[in-house]
Amino acid sequence: MKTCLVVDDSRVIRKVARRMLEEIGFQVDEAGDGQQALEHCGAGLPFFILLDWNMPVMNGLEFLKALRALPGGDAPIVVFCTTENDIDHIQAALEAGASEYIMKPFDREILEAKLSSVGAL
């Protein structure tokens, strides 16, 4: 089973994303901020990461840069899931190594389409 890490400071978003991803067939873990996510990745890299931008402690962009610097950190597929929709944010995310970008709110259809487009399904 493919593993997924949902990184978001909103418990509600994590719960909704978990339900959708488990229905699709992923084994899901959660982290409430980038630092928790980085610690999780240090113990074992997931196949796919759904990543929020705005979080306390360590934001999504800081996490992504730290992840990509880890041994094997280039492997996980990372999809940003955020309310930040200006071109500068999107460009920064893609330059840091994000595979794709989803705007909140999202539904299962949008999530599955993005996962298909990045080869995660």
RAQUIJO-V623497 format. One line per field, one symbol per residue. burial: + if it has 9 or more other C-alpha atoms within 8 Angstrom, else -. A space follows every 10 residues. Layout:
burial = ???
//
This chain:
burial = -++++++++- ---+--++-+ ++---+++++ ++++++++-+ +---++++++ +++-+--+++ ++++++++-- --++-+++++ ++------++ -+++-+++++ +++------+ ++-+++-+-- -
//
